[in-house]
Every structure is written in C-alpha cells, then in structure tokens.
Amino acid sequence: MWRNPLSRSATAPPGGEHLARHNPPPLGEVARRAGGGARKAKKRPSKLQDNLIYAAVWLACFAPLVWLAWRVFSDDLGANPIEALIRQIGVWGLRLLLVGLAITPAARILNKPRLLRFRRTVGLFAFSYICLHLLTYIGVDLFFDWRQLVKDILKRPFITLGMLGFTLLVPLAVTSTNGMVRRLGRATWQRLHWLVYLIVPLGVAHYYLLVKADHRPPLVYAAIVAVLMGWRVWDAWGRAKSKA
Amino acid sequence: MLIRRAPDLTDNDVTDPGLYLRRREFIGAAAGLGLLAAAGTASARGLTYGPGFSTTEKPTPRKDITGYNNFYEFGVNKEDPAENAGSLKTRPWTVRVDGACEKPATFAIDDLIKGNKLEERIYRMRCVEGWSMVIPWVGFPLKDLIAAVRPTSKAKFVAFETLMRPSEMPGQRWDVLQWPYREGLRIDEATHPLAILAVGLYGDVLPNQNGAPLRLVVPWKYGFKGIKSIVRISLVETMPATAWNLSAPREYGFYSNVNPAVDHPRWSQATERRIGEFRRRETLPFNGYGQYVADLYRGMDLRANF
C-alpha cells in the first residue's frame, strides 16, 4: 500500500521533479486525500516561484538567528546577555518545532499539500536552534564544566527533560535524508518520527519547569501543542470512522 | 576556598563587630583619604551620608542595577520595573512600625531619612536565580529603627510588608504572587549590624525600581528577602509568612541564606554569574559574610532550614 517515497507522490505533482531533493516522504492517506482535490483545482507554481517560496522559508528560519546575533553585537540583550541569549535561542527552537507540527494540519485545512515539503526544512532548523541552545549553555554558560553539566542533568528537572528531548531529537535529524527513509523503509521511518509527539511536549515541559512564577508563556505553547495534537486525534478518528 | 575570598574578608582579627564595621573610618582617617572624608560630610546629589562597612569589590554599573530588577509589582520581566515603576508615588509615604513593642509609631519617610545617620554600604547581592551584583546602597541599620519602638520580649520575629496599590503597581492586578509582598526575619537577624534599610543608591535617592522609598537589604540572604517599598514593619512572636515561601514552599525557605550546598531545582546555587562578567564564579556560604553572621545559626541544620 505504501508508495516509494521517492517516486512522484501527492506532495510532488507531475513535473515537480526538480523538487524531489526537498520532497519529504508523503504523509500517506492524509496527503493523498488533501492532494486529490488540489491537483485538479490548483495551477502548479512555476519553478522560479517555487524556488522563491523555498528561499523565503529559509530566510524566515534564519531571521531569528540573525536578529539575535545583531542584538548580541549591539549589546541589546540586557544586563545578563548570556542568559537572555540561551533563553531566546531555545524559545526559537521550540517555536520552529511547533511550526513543524503545524504544517500537516495547515496543508490539509488550506488544501495545499505541497506545504508538506517544508516539514524537513523547518524540522532541521528547529534541531539546529536547539543544538545551538545546548552548545551555548555548555560552552558559554558552563564554560565546558562537564562535572557541573552532569550535576545539572541529574539535579535540575528542567535540564533533565530538556536533555531527554534533545537526545530523542538526534535520531530524527539523522534519519531526515531521503537515503535514510529508503534504508529504514517508510513504515519504520514513520514510526520513528512519531517520536516528535513526545519531544515537543518535553520541550514545553522543559520551558514550564524553568519558569519561576509567571507560567503564562509556556502555557501558551502548551495550548498550541494541545491544539495541534488534538487535530491529529480528531482527524485520525474521522478517517477511521469514514473507512468503517 | 581561600583564594576565592573577597578582599574585605581578609581582616578577621577584629572580634568586636561594632568596631569592625567602622574599620574603614579608622583606615580612612589614618590614611587621610580625601575621598572618604568628602563622602563623610555630604553628597552633592540629595543624600547626606557617611562611609560604612563595604566590600572593596567593583560596584556593578548603575544602569545594570537600575535596569535589571526583580520587582514583580511592576511586571515579571527584568526590564519591567525600570519601565513601569515611574508610576509609583513615593510621597507622602509612611511606615507603620508596630506589634510587640512599647512605642509603636508611624514614621514619615522624610523623618526616617533625616533622623537616621545614613551610611554607604557597598554589599554583594546574590539573587536566587544564580546572578549577583555589587551594589552601593545608602541606608541605616534596621536595628536602629527597631530599637526606637522598644521591642518587648515577645518580639521574636520581624514581619515586613510592601505597599499594596494596584493603581500604581500594575503587577498587583493579577496574582502571580499573593499580594502584598511579605518578608520576615528572626529578631536577631533583623538587629544584626549588617541588615540595613536602604533609602539610596549610588549616592542618589533610591530609584523606584530598586524599592523606593525604603527597602530592606540583608546581604547574606538571597535577594528576594530584600523586600521593597516597605509600608509596615511588625514585631511578632511567631515566624511570619513570606511571599515566595507561600508561592513555592519547597523552593524558598524562610531563612533563604545564600548557601551553595543547598540545591534549588531550577538554578545551581554552587556558582553565580556576576553581572558584567563572563565566567561564573563560586558562590560563597552566606554570600561571603559568614564570619559576621554564621554565629546566628550555630547549631541549626541549614539544609533543613534553607
């Protein structure tokens, strides 16, 4: 029943071969259903248009980092710039994870299946921000004090959860290439990547436990995650019902 | 540990704390330091004060002391107090001192400022969040105010209360903490010569975001014990409730002495980042004031009484 993810699929309309490199595996039934209507209704964007959209997504993902770098160099991060920088990079990592989770519902609701090809881009950017977040904490805040790092992981619950989330994210980043999808097989790959439904809540919990008293910001993220996960449950339930 | 000691902690021969606390006056007089002599007479910027017990460490820049604050009455972010505290009217202002004492009284803030001998006290300030500053306060010993109302033998603790005025303190419009902010000290802590009520900073009148017009400074405890914009001080018989302890009792104890050996679930208390420095530095027990205050806690288990 599964298609070869590298063959032309619902996410890559006929003639879209130039996009194959960025084309993530299809979402199976979800994408096919969304794509069914779209293919007839929508005109395919030109190659130029497509590359422009792709460039815009890249730039949007890069923008927070450029902005933060600018704030570091213009001394705009307040009296405690190291803490502010680590926090900001982490928050952007979490935001990109949420954007990644939002792509599938958005593609379905807006009837734009080709959005799905950005899941990998956004996901890898989220991973990059989170790596940088961790590196800044270890390299700048702790100044490579490994003993302290071990203590932090064991004794500070928010760091324990954060490290767990990061560790689980690594295999997803490693298996993000088309080659890895092929090697693992589509079903195994898909099951592995369901880990993201554990990782994102871990990221939110990491943020929640870090906050001293005003829990509103992490709760906003928790609410968004709840909606994005809730949509999936609702959607799966609907499809199960329509099959029966 | 020895090499981490601050310069002001090397002189440990003096046994009488009263004498010790005035050492800089003697040194100043002996060395004929014009700087101290000038400070001893007057300040050009509003407050008249003399030199007092101080660290020789370099004070944190004023813009950081006045721009990076935890003062939840004006918002939960560090920049919020500087932005929002301008709305607070600090005149007229009175401080009610009552409870277990013979002469309870209400003091006008200007009478407190004029009626007490103000000193500059340059203290380290260690925040529970793992950062620290060196702050040149101007103030007077809390013990002087307590003595003025003649505490009775029932005065075992001192309870402090911040102003409750949501119209000028926008942070009080929702219950991120139980307002008004409350703090407390044991009577022997409150009458220790190092505990002061501050009315100034860097020689100027205290900026609103730093707790104007009157705040507590207890340098061997975490910064949140330094209650700001005080309107009431009560001498009481039982341990009073404190704001952060009410909010998270397992995280913030009544004593909250700076203690690198007691972990906090969120921040490492073993080290701290001095604002303006790149590398973390080791946190000292009692914030480096152990030789003056450790005796207050003799025989107490400071891990249980955190």
Boltz contact constraints between the chains, C-beta under 6 A:
constraints:
  - contact:
      token1: [A, 79]
      token2: [B, 64]
      max_distance: 6.0
  - contact:
      token1: [A, 79]
      token2: [B, 68]
      max_distance: 6.0
  - contact:
      token1: [A, 79]
      token2: [B, 275]
      max_distance: 6.0
  - contact:
      token1: [A, 80]
      token2: [B, 131]
      max_distance: 6.0
  - contact:
      token1: [A, 143]
      token2: [B, 279]
      max_distance: 6.0
  - contact:
      token1: [A, 155]
      token2: [B, 263]
      max_distance: 6.0
  - contact:
      token1: [A, 157]
      token2: [B, 265]
      max_distance: 6.0
  - contact:
      token1: [A, 213]
      token2: [B, 176]
      max_distance: 6.0
  - contact:
      token1: [A, 214]
      token2: [B, 76]
      max_distance: 6.0
  - contact:
      token1: [A, 214]
      token2: [B, 176]
      max_distance: 6.0
